[in-house]
Structure formats: C-alpha cells, structure tokens
Amino acid sequence: MKFTPTAIPEVILIEPQVFGDERGFFMETWHAAKFAAAGLDLAFVQDNHSRSGRGTLRGLHYQIKQPQGKLARVIAGEVFDVAVDLRRHSPTFGRWVGVILSATNKKMLWVPPGFAHGFYVLSPEADFLYKCTQFYAPEDERVLRWDDPELAIAWPLPPDLPPLLSAKDQAGVGWREAECYP
C-alpha cells in the first residue's frame, strides 16, 4: 500500500496494491500492521455503506463529543471527497482538501478525528463505504454548511445545477458559527 499525505498532512490518500488479470482483481483494503507501519494505528468500531445518485452532496458532517476518524472508499461510481480541518490548534485550521475516489482508481482516504467530512457524487450512482473509529452518535452530530463562502470549497458542480441535499445538510451552520475542536 502507498500512503501519501495530502495538502493537510494528517489526511492521507491510500493506494492499495491491486492484483488483476482477465478474471478480475484482488486488493487489501485494510491491513492493521501495514497501516500501523505508516503511522496509522487505528481501531475501527463501525462500517457504513451509502448509495447515492448523481448530484447528491452529503455533508459536511462531524461529531463534536465523539469525533470519528473515517477510512473512506468507493466501490461503485465516483465521488469528490472532502475533509475540513476543525481543530483550532492545527496550522491547517479552516482549510479543506478534496480528492476523487472511485471504483476505478480504488483509492481510499483517511480522514482523522477533528475534521468535517462530506462528498459529492459525480457518477450516475455511487456506493461509498467508510470505516469509523467511533460509533455514530446522532446527538453529537454537527453539520457544517457545504457552500460556506469562507471555506470556498471547489465542489465540481455543474453550472446552474444545485446539489441534492438532505434537510439536515440544508440546515448546516456557517464556518463562523460552527462548533470546533480545541
């Protein structure tokens, strides 16, 4: 596996080694020893799977009391995946990073605790899987507004076509109002 820090060094792009032939392919998506050797000594407690149609934007979500680290990947389709640093003590506080995850490129993204996370579906449909380091706690969940002008996330949206949002995501708070981590 290849582990590459992004513009926010704690957010890591992971490229598994893929073994393929005319029958298909094989790859490891999680190997505790290999991740630990790369400095990611992780314990996961929950796996999630979402399916979304083209134009769906989910996020930006985070849990304030039980921050979740997430290991994200796409097994069908393609998404633009985003992490926003909400750690006040961090030199990258308020910055975001975005990458394309797809069934074709087979890349994964490690989003550590202390970040808001979301994705936008680029393909007709996408199956998005992620492993979490903490259990989902709806009472602790917060939503950061996806289109906050101060964050200026460069979502790859088609012109004049707003994303499909849940009611929860439509009610997200702006950057200045967001609860952040110490």
N, C-alpha and C positions, 0 to 999 in steps of 0.2 A: 504494500500500500504506500501511496505517496501522500504526505501531509504537507500542505502549503498554506502558510499564514496569508490572510487577505490584507487589505489596507488597514483593517483593525486586527492586529496580530493574534488576539485571542480567538477570533472567528477563523476556523480552519476549513479549507477546502480539501476534501479527501477523495483521492482517485484510487479505487481498488484495482488490483491486478485482475484482468479478465482473460480467461482461457476459453477460446472459442474455436469451433470447427463447423463442418457442414451440419452437425446435429443441433447446434445452439451454442450456449456458453455456460460457464461456471465462474462465480466470484464469491469471495468472502465479503460480507458487508459489516460484520462485527467480529473482532478477534481481540479479546481483552488484553492479551500480552502485547500485541502489536500496537494497540492504542496506548497502553501504558508506556511502552518504549518511546513513543512520540510525545510523552508528557501529558497524555490524557488518561489518567487513572480514574475511570468512570464506573459508576454503578447505576444501572437503569432499573426503574420500577414499573414502567408503563410503556406500552407500544400503542400508537394511534395510526389510523388509516382514514384519510378523507378522499372522496371523489368529488371533483368539481368540474363544471363546464367552462368553456372558453369565456373569458372576460370576468370571471369570478375573482374577487380580491378578498382574501381572508387576512384579517389583522388590522393593525399591529397589536398583538396580544402579549401580555406578560402577567405574572403573579407576583404581587408585592411582598407577601409574607413567606411564601414557599417558592422562591424562584426556581424555574425549571431550566436545566440545560437540555438542549434538543439536538439529536443527531438526525438530520432530515435527508430524505432521498425521494426520488420519483421513480415509480416502476412502470408507469404508462403515461405518455404525454410529455409536456414540457411546462415549466413554471419559471418565473423570475422570483427568486427567494431573497428576502431582505431581513437584515438584523440591524437594530438601532441600539447603540450603547446608552444605557440609562444609569450608569454608575458614576455618581458625582465625583468620586476620587480619581477617575480614569482620565488620562490625557486625551482619549478619544470620545469623551462625554459629548453626546449630542450628534455624533457622526453616525453615518449608516454605511453599510456595504450591501451590494446586491450581486447575485450570481445566477446563471442559468443552470437549473438542474433538470435533467431529462432522462427518460428511459434509454435514450440513445447514448448520451455521454456517461451515464452511470455514476456521475459524481455525487458526493454527499457533502453536506455542510454541517459542521459542528458549531452550534450557537450556544455559548456558555450562559450560565445563570447571570442575570443582570442586564439582559437585553430584551427589547421588544422584538417580536418576530411576526412576519407575515409573508404571503406570497400572492402572485398574480398569475392566472392560468393563460398560457399563450396558445395551447393546442385545443382541438375540439373538446377534449376531456383530459383530465389528469388524475392519476392516483398518487397521492402524496402520503408517504409513511414517515413517522418520526418516533424515535425512542426518547423517553423523558427520564430525567434524574429525580424528579419529584412527582407525586400524584397530582392529578388535576384537582384544584380547589376553587370551585366557582365563586366562593365568597371573597377570595383573594385576587380574582382576575381583574385586570385593568385593560383598557383599550386606548391606545394612542392613535390619534387621527392620522389616517394613511396619507392625507394630502396636506399636512401642515406646511405652510409656506416657509417656515424657518428651517425645517428639516430638508425641504426641497428634494425629496426622493424622486429620482428619474425613472418612474414606473414606465414601462414600454407600452403605454396605452395607445390604441388607435385614435386618430384625431376625431373629435366630436362624438366619442362613444364612451360614456361614463361606465366605470366598472360595476359589476353586480355585487352589492354589499348586503350583509345581514343587517337587521335593525340594530343589533349590538354594535356593529362596526360603523354604522352611520352615526351613532351617538358617541363615538370616540372623542376624547378630550385633546386639546391642542398641546403643543410642546410646553408652553409656559405654565399650563395647569396640571401637567402630568405628575403623578407621584413618581419619584425616582429613588434609586438605591443610594445608601451613603457612599 
